[in-house]
Amino acid sequence: MDLQDMEGGTPAMTSEAAKSTKNDPAWNHNYCADPNNQNAVTCIYHGKETNGGIYRAKLHQIGGDRNAKAYLKCPEDVKKLLKDYMQSKKDAKINYDKLPEHHDLDAFHDLEDDDTEVEELETDSRGHFKRIRDVQKGKAPVKKGKHKRTYGCFYPQKARNCGRASKQGRLKQLKIDEKLDKQRREVAIQYICNMFYHNGIPFNVARSHSFKCAVEAIGQYGPNLKPPSYHEVRVTSLKKEVANMRDMLAEHRALWVKHGCSIMADGWTSTTGQCIVNFLVHSLAGCVFVKSVDASAYSKTGAKVLELLDGFVEYVGEANVVQVVTDNGPNFKLGGKLLETKRPNIYWTPCGAHCIDLMLEDIGKLPLVLKTLRRAMSLTSFIYNRVGLLNLMRRYTGQRNLIRPGKTRLCTCYLTLKSIYKQKANLRAMFSESEWNSSKWKKEAGGKQVEDCMMKPTFWDNAYYILKLMGPLVKTLRLVDNERKPAMGYIYEAMDRAKEAIIKAFNGRDDNDKETFKIIDSRWQDQLHHPLHAAGHYLNPAFFMPIRKLNSIVRSRLDCMLA
């Protein structure tokens, strides 16, 4: 069968289909010049031939369709007749596809022999379903009726909140065959997972609240839900979501005015070399992204940074801003100081995570630390660049990797060194076995250096020293950089505890940690020691009682109150 035989209106069309098509009133106003080709239809009023069949001809005669040019010579009464006919066909199809209502289910009792028990359910205070055994305390239990039904005819009413059952009223739930229910779910889940696999969607999307809401909404709609079109996803729904986000931003603005807020400027460089600054505002309502700016022309000097920051402060409202947080770059540092001079009621605060990372960077430049970290990186590079040696290493380490990625370069170095130190016994055993001694890797120059490094006690002693030195700062960095709760009221105490932990690790010997404290105090006093941090520490209920007599913290609190 060729393509012509597969299309409607050709000689291959059945007599029933031809009869159904000829019943269309549009044939009274159109004709086919070639009886054997009913796709070529000519309008008797306009005289133009259409190659889309009688349906396409009707679209031209009725007009109003963006994909079909209107025939202006077609009479109005003909347009109305054809439009009413098309609408009636559409309504008939909708009624045919529509599922029966619950009160019409008796008509379907004879379609299936399975009996299904119906139990009455209600929701508890947490929104979970529970069975009602008694209508009222002390009275007879609810009677269970036997009803025959077909699968797919019962669907829960739409919940008002996504993922939560309505807390008012009672729902009817059916006990269905567990095996059949499991099979149906497996089929649906497989289709959903295939969408992830075929489109390269990250698996973390399955944990998102919006994904769960989407699946919930599809299940509540029931069968015959048409998926969104490309245009709906790209234009229609996107515009609605933008409007929703603007409404949400308006709610955030109300809290900015009432309680104040913090502005965060997050700068980064794109692959094309553009300097992009994302502006976010944090308040009691949460953190919200406001806008992104191409700051390539602003980020070079402090005066230009001031112009950038001051413009956004003006947008939010000076009276609503408590602090402006940026990174610790020299240009942003100068711009922040100039902003404090221009607007005395606003604090400029450097990023705490960036400041602690700079402490780790400075410590990483110490000769002993730098030498040990380089040896550790040489070890991992030599092993991971040789597949056979990598497999050998994993056999000895129980399939554990040595490289541990972190959020910053120094965090990665620290975590990797810690992983190497944990595998000390396994690595030394590997380099002592005959499999290594007889391998080609040992004969390489890099192999000899790596083996010497692993067998020398000095490397492991230095690694232990660095882990004790950098460990407390890495823990503080994790605290400051967490996204679960604000760290403003904990930075002051965390830095004090980090220094105490370093002193305790070396038994109070100043010769081991003197240089480290010099680096920490330099960064702390110059950047991270801030009145807002001290005020947050003072007002933190966890530390309020022990610090009432600390004059520096009290002074910082007063500075914030008087500012």
N, C-alpha and C positions, 0 to 999 in steps of 0.2 A: 504493500500500500504506500503510495507516495504522499507528499505533503498535502496535495490538493484533496486527496481522498479523506484526509484526517480532518479537514476544516468543514464547518457548517455550510450548507447551501450547495454542496458539490453533488455529483451523481451518486457518491457513496453514502449520502445521507439517507437514513431510513425513512419510510413513508410516514411514520408517526411523527418524527421530528419535522418533516416538511410540512405536515398538516398543522402542527403546533405553531410553526413559524408563519404560515400563511394566515392564521387566525389573528395575527397582529394587525390592528387597524392602520398601522403605518403603511401597509402595502396599498391602501387606497390613495395614498399621496406620493407614492414612489413606484418605480418599475425597474425591471432588469432588462437591459438591452440584449444581453446574452442569457437565455434561459438556463444554460448549463453552468453559469457562473453567478450564483446569487450573492457573492461578495461584492460585486460591482453593481451598486444601486444608484439610480438617478432620480433626483428630486423633480417632480412635475412642475413646480413653481419656479425653481431657480435654474433648472436645467443642468446642474453640475453633478458629475458622477463621483461617488464615494466608494472607496475600496475596502471599507470596514464592515460591510454587511448592513442589515436593516437597523441594528442597534446604533451603529455609528451615524447612519442617516438621521435617525430620530434625534440624536444629540445636536446635530447641525440645525435641524428644523426648530427644536425647542429653544436652543441658545442658552447662554449662561454658564456653559462648561468651559473651563480654561483651556482644555485640550481640543476643543472643537469650535471652529469659527461659525458664528450664527448666520443662517440664511434669512436675510431681512425681508425677502419677498413672501415668506410663508405667512398665511393668514393667522390672526390671533386665535380664532376659534379652533384651528387645527393644532396650534401650539398647546392650547389648554387641553384638548382631547388627548394628545400624545403624552403630555405631562401627567395627567390623571391616570392614564393606563400604566405608565412606568411606575408611578407611586403605588398603585394597587398591586402590581407584581412584587414590588419590594416589601409591602406590608404582608403579603401572603407568605413570602419566604421567611420573614421574621416570625410569624405565627407558627409556621411549620417547625422551625428550629427551637422555638421556646419550650422550655421544660415544663411539665405539668406542675401545678401548685400542690401543696401538701394536702389540701382538702379534696383533691381529685385523685388521690392515690388508690382509692377503692377500685377504680377502673383497671388497675394494673395488678390486682391480686392474683389473677389466674396466670400471669406470665411466668411465675417462678414458684417452685414447690418448697423452698426453704422457709422455715419459720424463724422469725427474728424477735427476740424479746426487747421491749422498749422500757427503759428505766428513766425515771425522772431525776434530773440533776439540778443542782444549784451550785453557786460559787461561794467559796468561803471569803474571809476578810482579805486574803492575799490574792484573790482572783483565780484560785485553783478550783477545779470541779470536784464535788464530792456527792456521793449517792445519798438520797433521802430515804431512809428506811421507815420513818414514821412521819405522817403529815404534821402531827403535833405530839408533844411529849405526853405519853400515857395513852395514845390512841393507836388504832390498828395501823399496820404498815400500808404503804401505797400498793395498790393492786397492779400486778403486771399483766398487761394485755398481750395476746398473741396476734401478730399482724404479719401477713405475707407482703413482701415488697420487692422491688427491683433495686439493684445496686445503682448508685449514682443519682437517685431521685431525692435524697435527703442532703441538704447542705446547711451549715450553720449560718445564722444571721450574722451580718457584718459587725465586727467588734468596733466600738468607737475608738479605742486606742489600739495601735498595732501591737500584736503579741500579747494582749491582755484580754481576757474574757470579761464581758460586761458584769458588773457587780450587782446589777439589778435584774430581777426577773429570773425565770428558769428556762433552761434549754432542754430539748429532747435529744438524746444521744442513743444510737443504735449499736447493739453488740453485733459485729460482723465477724465472719470467719477470719480467724487470725492469720491463717496461712495465705488466704487470698489477699488480705490487707497488706501483708508483708511483701508479696509478689508485686502488687500494684505500686507500693512505695519504692521498691528496688528499681522498677522501670522508670519511674519519674526521676528518682535521684540520679540514675545513669544519664538521662538526657541533660539534666542540669550540669553534671560533672563534665560531660562532653563539651558543653558550651565553654567551660573553663579551659579545657585542654585545647580545643580547636582555635580559640581566639587569644591564647596566651594571657589569660586573666590570672593575676597573682592569687595564690591559694588563700592569702590572708583576707581576701574579700569575703570569704565564707564566714568569717568571724564578725563581720561588720553588722551593725544594727540595721542599716538600710537594706542589706541583702535579705535578712530575716523578715523585714517588713514586706519586701517585694514578694517573697514566697508565700507569706501569710495572706497578702491581698489576692494573689492568684488563686489560692485554695478557697478563699471565701467567695470569689466571683463564681467559681464553678467551671464547667466545660464551656467550649466555644468562645473563649476569650481570644480575640485577635491581638497578636503582638503589636507593639508600637511600630509605626513605619519609620523609615530613615528621616523623613521630614519632621515627624513628631518628636523624635529624639533630638534632632539637631536644632529645631526652631521652636515648635509649639511648647513642648514641655520645658525646654531650656528657658524660655521667656517667663514661664510661670515660676520656675525655681528662682530665677533672678529676682522676680517680684517678692517671693517669699523671703529671700535673703535680705532684701531691703527692709521689709517689715521687721525682720529679726534685728537688723542693725538699728532700727528706730527704737526698739525695746532696750537695746544695749545703751543707746544714747541717754535714755531717761535715767539709767543707773549711773552713767558717767556724771551727770549733773548732780545726782543726789549723794553719791558716795565718793566720787573721784575715780581716777583711773591711772594706769601706767602705759606709756607709749614705748613700744619696742621696735627698734630699727635693726633689721637683720640683713646685713650686706653680704653678697656673694658675687662671684665672677662667673659668667657663662662661658660656654665653650668657644664663643666667638669673641671673647674678650670684653664683653659689656659688663659694667658694674651695676648690678641690680640691687635695689634696696626694697625689702618687703616691710611695710608698716603694719604692725599689729597693735591692738589695744586690749589691755587686760583689766578686768574689773570684777565685781562680785558676780556678774552674769557669766563670766568666763572669758576666754581669750578669743578674739575675733580678728580675722584678716580684713583689712580695710582697702588697701591698694598697694600696687607695686610700681616703682619708679625707676626709670633708666637714669642712674645717677653717674653716668660716665663723665659728664661735664661738671659734676658737683663734688666728687669724692677726692679730689686731689689736694685741696687746701682747706684749712679750718674755716675760712670765711665762707666758702661755698657750702661746706657741710652745715654751717650755721643757717644759711639761707634755706637749705633743704629741711632741716629740723624745725626751724621757726615757722615755715609755711604749714607744716603738718600740725604743729601746736595750735596755730591759728584756726585750722580746720576743726580740731577737736574742741577748742575753747580753753584759753589759758586758765580760767578759774576751775576747770574740771581736771587738770593734769597735776599729778603729784610728782612724778618723775619721768624722765626720758632715759631709756636704757639702750646703749649701743655697745659695739665691740671696743677693744682697747687699742685700736690703731691710733697712731699719732694725729692723723687728721680728724678723726672722730673725737678724740680726747680734747683737742683744741676747740673743735666746734661745740662740744658739750660745755666746756668752761665758758666760752663766749655766750652760750645760751643762758647759763646761770647768771652771768653778768647782766644780760639784757632783761631777763625775766627772773627776778630774785626769789619769787615764790615757787619756783620749779627746781627740782634737783636733777642733776645729771648723774647717772649711775652707770659705771662700767659693767659689762657682763661678768658675773661671778665665775661662770664656767670657763670663760676665756682667760680670765686672770689666773685661775688655778692651773690651767693648762700651760700658761706662760711660766709659772713657777716650775712645773715639771720640765719644760723645755730648758730652762736655765740650769736645773739640776743635771739634766742629761748632758750638758756641756762640760761638767766636771771631768777631769782626765780619767779617773778610775771608772766612773760610770760610763763614759763614752767608750772606753776601751772594752769593757765587759759587754756592753750592748752590741758593739760591732762584732765581737766574737760569736755572740748568740745568733746574730743575723747571718753571719757567714755559715754557721752550722745549718740553719734552716734552708738557706739558699742552696748549699751543696746537696743536701738530702732531697729537697723537693724538685730539683732540676734533673734528677735521675730516677726514673720510674721504678727500676729494680731495687734500688736502695731505699726508696720510699716504701715499697711493699715490705722489704726486710724490716725497716724501722717499725712499721705498724704491727708486724708480727710480735715484736718484742714489747711494744707499748699497749698491747690489747686493742688495736685498731683506733687508738687515740692519736689525734693530730697534735703537733707542737705549736703551730701558728694559731693564735687566738686573736681575731680582729677586735679592735676597740673603736671608740668614736673619734679619737685623735691619734696622731702618730705616736706620741709617747705612751698613751694608754695601750696601744697595740704592742709596743716594745715591752712594756711592763708585763702584760698578760702572757706574752710569748715566753719571756724569761721565767715567769712563774711556772708555766707549763713544762718548760725544759727542766727546771729544778725538781718538779714533782716526779719526772721520769729519770732522775739521776741514776738510780740503780739499773734500770732497764737499758739506758743508753750505754752506760759503761760495760754492761754485760754484752751488748751487741758488738761493741768495738773490741771485745776480748775473744770472741768466738772465732772458730776456724773459717766460718762462712765469710766473715769480713776479711780475715787475714789472707785468704786465697782469692779474693775478688780483685777485679781490675780497678775498682775504685780506690783501694788502698794505695796503689802505685801512683796515682795522680798526686800532684803537688798539693792541691786543695784537700785531698783525703788525708794526707799525712798531718797537715795542720789541724784539721778537725779532730783527728784521733789524739794528737798531743793535747789539744785543748780539753777534751773530755777526760783525759787521764790525769791532768794536773789538778791537785787539790786547790790551787790558788783560784782557778776559775770558779769553782763551786763556792769557795769562801766569799769571793767578791759578789757573786750572784746573790748569796744570802744577805750580804750587807746592803745591796741595792734594794732588794725586796723589803727589808725592814725600813729603809730610808724613804722609799717612794710609796709604800703601801698605804699609810695613813692619808696621804694627799690624794691618791686615786680614789679612796673611799669617800673623801670629802667632795671630789669632783662628781662622783656618782650621785651624791646627795643633792648637790647644787643643780645638776643637769637633769634631775628627774622631772617627769611630767605629771606625776600623780598629785603632788601637793606643793604649795608654795614653800620655798626654802628661805625666804627673807628672815624669818625669826630664828633660823638655825645656823646661819653662816658663822656668826660670831662664836658660838659655842663649838661648832665643828672645827674651826681653825685652832682654837685653844686645845681641844682634845687631840688634834693631829700633832701639834707640837709636843704635847705631853707624851703621846705614844712613841714619838721619835726618841725623846729623852729616855723613856723607859726601855726602849729596845737596845740602847747602848749603855744602859746602867748609869746614866747621868754623866758620861765622859764627854766633856766639851770638845775634846780634840777630834772626835768623829763627826759631830754634827754642827760644829761651829760655822762652817762654810754654808751648810744647808740652811741654818737659821738666818744667816745673813741674807740669803736669797729670798727666803719666805718673808722676812720682815720688810725687805725692800719693796717687794710687790704689794704686801698687805698695807703698809703705811701709805704708799703712793697711790694705790688704786682701790683696793678692796675695802679698806677701813673707811667706813662711810657712816654718817649720822643715821641714815635710815636703817642700816643693819643693826646698829647699836640700839636704836629705838625699838625695832622689832624684837630684838633679844630681850630687852627690858620688859616689854609687854607680853612676852610669851609666858603663859602660865606654867610651863614646864621648868622654867629657869627663874621665875620671878623672885622667890624667897632667897635663894643663895646670893643674888646679885644686888640687893638693895643698898649695900654699902660701897659699891664700886663707883667712885666719883666720875671716872671718864664716861661710863655708860650713862649715868644720870645726866651729865652735861650734854651728851649727844641727844638724849631724849628731849631735854629742854630746848636745844637748838632746833629740833624739828617742830616743837610746839610753837616756838616764837617766830619761825620762818614765815 
